[in-house]
Amino acid sequence: MAVHFVADVHVGNHKKCGGPMTGHVNTRCREVITSLGKACESSDGPVFVLGDLFDKHNPHPAVIKAAGDALNKCNHDVFVLAGNHDIASVLQWIPRVHCITRPTVLSGYDGFEGGTIVAVPFEPGNMVQNVTAALDRLDYPEGSVLAAHFGISDSNTPKWLLNTEGSVSVDTVRLWIDKYALGGVFVGDWH
């Protein structure tokens, strides 16, 4: 069984190229939701949305329902990590959709050594400190995969993105991989 990762879908009624509204959902939003639904239908394992499923904290109820209907097309569980845009988003009413708002260890996934995913959603504050604290306190086997919501910076990152609360240097990520014996890292935030 494969594990699928997607991040920063930013479902919302964006005005640029938005098109006409039908039932409080514009054309652009509907097309993004249709793509999300197709991805869910074709998944052969759990889907992890690594933050920012929605573009803002308070999407229109019709947008939430449409996104929920798309996620409901998954034949496996869907895990939605809170992102910096949609911290308050809740989709608990959908069967098999799990909203992750606190660091969590999820086990039993083929394809990873140990089959474990350490899910760390966005939390206000310094993400280096937040992720390090989660990796220090949670119990997980070597080879686990970190799935989180933060931006990875390097020498080519624009200065305006550096030193933001969601910024983590690639050197810090490498340190985490070595120190915590991680088998991989999947993140969302900067796009």
C-alpha positions as CSV (number, residue, x, y, z in Angstrom):
1,M,0.0,0.0,0.0
2,A,1.4,3.4,-1.0
3,V,1.2,6.5,1.1
4,H,0.4,9.7,-0.9
5,F,1.4,13.3,0.1
6,V,-0.1,16.5,-1.2
7,A,0.4,20.0,0.3
8,D,-0.8,23.6,-0.1
9,V,-3.9,22.9,-2.2
10,H,-5.3,26.3,-1.0
11,V,-8.9,25.5,-1.9
12,G,-10.8,28.8,-2.0
13,N,-12.7,31.2,-4.1
14,H,-9.7,33.1,-5.5
15,K,-10.7,36.1,-7.6
16,K,-7.9,35.8,-10.1
17,C,-9.2,33.6,-12.9
18,G,-12.1,32.7,-10.5
19,G,-14.9,32.6,-13.0
20,P,-18.6,32.6,-12.2
21,M,-20.0,31.4,-8.9
22,T,-22.3,28.4,-8.6
23,G,-23.6,27.6,-5.2
24,H,-21.0,29.9,-3.5
25,V,-18.1,28.1,-5.3
26,N,-16.4,29.7,-8.3
27,T,-15.0,27.9,-11.3
28,R,-11.4,28.0,-10.3
29,C,-12.2,26.5,-6.8
30,R,-14.4,23.9,-8.4
31,E,-11.6,22.8,-10.8
32,V,-9.1,22.5,-7.9
33,I,-11.6,20.4,-5.9
34,T,-12.3,18.2,-9.0
35,S,-8.5,17.6,-9.3
36,L,-8.3,16.8,-5.6
37,G,-11.2,14.4,-6.0
38,K,-9.5,12.6,-8.9
39,A,-6.3,12.3,-6.9
40,C,-8.3,10.8,-4.0
41,E,-10.1,8.3,-6.3
42,S,-6.8,7.1,-7.8
43,S,-5.0,6.7,-4.5
44,D,-4.2,3.2,-3.4
45,G,-3.3,4.1,0.1
46,P,-3.8,6.8,2.7
47,V,-3.5,10.5,1.7
48,F,-1.7,13.0,3.8
49,V,-2.5,16.7,3.2
50,L,0.5,18.5,4.6
51,G,-1.2,21.7,5.5
52,D,-3.1,24.5,3.8
53,L,-5.9,22.5,2.4
54,F,-7.9,25.7,2.5
55,D,-6.6,29.1,1.7
56,K,-8.0,30.8,4.8
57,H,-9.2,30.2,8.3
58,N,-12.9,30.6,7.5
59,P,-13.8,29.2,4.1
60,H,-17.4,29.4,2.9
61,P,-19.4,26.4,4.1
62,A,-20.0,25.4,0.5
63,V,-16.3,25.3,-0.2
64,I,-15.7,23.2,2.9
65,K,-18.5,20.8,1.9
66,A,-17.2,20.5,-1.7
67,A,-13.6,19.8,-0.5
68,G,-15.0,17.3,2.0
69,D,-16.9,15.5,-0.8
70,A,-13.7,15.3,-2.8
71,L,-11.7,13.8,0.1
72,N,-14.5,11.4,0.8
73,K,-13.7,9.8,-2.6
74,C,-10.6,8.3,-1.0
75,N,-10.8,4.6,-0.4
76,H,-8.4,5.0,2.5
77,D,-7.9,7.3,5.4
78,V,-7.0,11.0,4.8
79,F,-4.9,12.9,7.3
80,V,-5.1,16.7,7.1
81,L,-2.4,18.6,9.0
82,A,-3.2,22.1,10.1
83,G,-1.3,24.7,8.1
84,N,-0.6,28.3,8.6
85,H,-3.5,29.3,6.4
86,D,-6.1,27.0,7.7
87,I,-5.4,26.3,11.3
88,A,-9.1,26.4,12.2
89,S,-10.2,24.1,9.4
90,V,-12.2,21.1,10.6
91,L,-13.4,18.2,8.4
92,Q,-14.2,15.8,11.2
93,W,-17.7,15.0,9.7
94,I,-16.2,13.1,6.9
95,P,-15.6,9.4,7.4
96,R,-11.9,8.4,7.4
97,V,-10.7,12.1,7.5
98,H,-8.5,12.8,10.5
99,C,-7.5,16.4,11.3
100,I,-4.1,16.6,12.9
101,T,-3.7,19.7,15.0
102,R,-1.0,18.4,17.4
103,P,2.2,16.4,16.7
104,T,1.1,12.7,16.3
105,V,2.7,9.4,15.6
106,L,0.9,7.2,13.0
107,S,2.0,3.6,12.5
108,G,1.3,0.7,10.2
109,Y,2.2,2.1,6.8
110,D,4.0,-0.2,4.3
111,G,6.8,1.3,2.2
112,F,8.6,2.9,5.1
113,E,11.1,1.3,7.4
114,G,9.1,0.9,10.6
115,G,6.0,2.0,8.7
116,T,5.7,5.0,10.9
117,I,4.9,8.7,10.1
118,V,5.6,11.5,12.6
119,A,3.0,14.1,11.7
120,V,3.8,17.7,12.8
121,P,1.2,20.3,11.9
122,F,1.9,24.1,11.8
123,E,1.9,25.7,15.2
124,P,2.4,29.4,15.8
125,G,5.9,30.2,17.0
126,N,9.3,29.0,15.8
127,M,8.9,25.8,13.8
128,V,12.5,24.7,14.4
129,Q,11.7,24.7,18.1
130,N,8.2,23.2,17.6
131,V,9.4,20.3,15.4
132,T,12.5,19.7,17.6
133,A,10.3,19.5,20.7
134,A,7.9,17.1,18.9
135,L,10.7,14.8,17.8
136,D,12.2,14.9,21.3
137,R,9.0,13.9,23.1
138,L,7.3,11.5,20.7
139,D,8.0,7.8,20.7
140,Y,8.7,6.4,17.2
141,P,11.1,3.8,15.6
142,E,14.2,4.6,13.5
143,G,13.4,5.1,9.9
144,S,10.1,6.9,10.6
145,V,9.1,9.6,8.1
146,L,8.5,13.2,9.2
147,A,5.4,14.8,7.6
148,A,5.1,18.5,8.5
149,H,4.1,22.0,7.5
150,F,7.1,24.3,7.2
151,G,9.2,25.9,4.5
152,I,12.7,24.7,3.9
153,S,15.3,27.4,3.2
154,D,18.7,27.4,1.7
155,S,21.2,29.9,0.2
156,N,18.8,30.6,-2.7
157,T,15.8,31.4,-0.5
158,P,14.6,35.0,-0.9
159,K,15.6,37.1,2.1
160,W,12.0,38.0,2.9
161,L,11.2,34.3,3.6
162,L,14.2,33.8,5.9
163,N,13.7,34.0,9.6
164,T,10.0,33.7,9.5
165,E,8.2,31.4,12.0
166,G,7.7,28.8,9.3
167,S,11.3,28.8,8.0
168,V,13.6,25.8,8.6
169,S,17.0,25.6,7.0
170,V,18.0,22.6,5.0
171,D,20.9,22.1,7.4
172,T,18.5,21.8,10.3
173,V,16.4,19.3,8.3
174,R,19.6,17.3,7.6
175,L,20.5,17.4,11.3
176,W,17.0,16.1,12.2
177,I,17.4,13.2,9.7
178,D,20.7,12.2,11.3
179,K,19.9,12.9,15.0
180,Y,16.4,11.3,15.0
181,A,17.3,8.6,12.4
182,L,14.4,9.7,10.1
183,G,13.8,7.7,6.9
184,G,12.6,10.8,5.0
185,V,10.9,14.2,5.3
186,F,7.8,15.4,3.5
187,V,6.7,19.1,4.0
188,G,4.4,21.7,2.7
189,D,4.2,25.4,3.1
190,W,6.2,27.3,0.5
191,H,5.1,26.9,-3.0
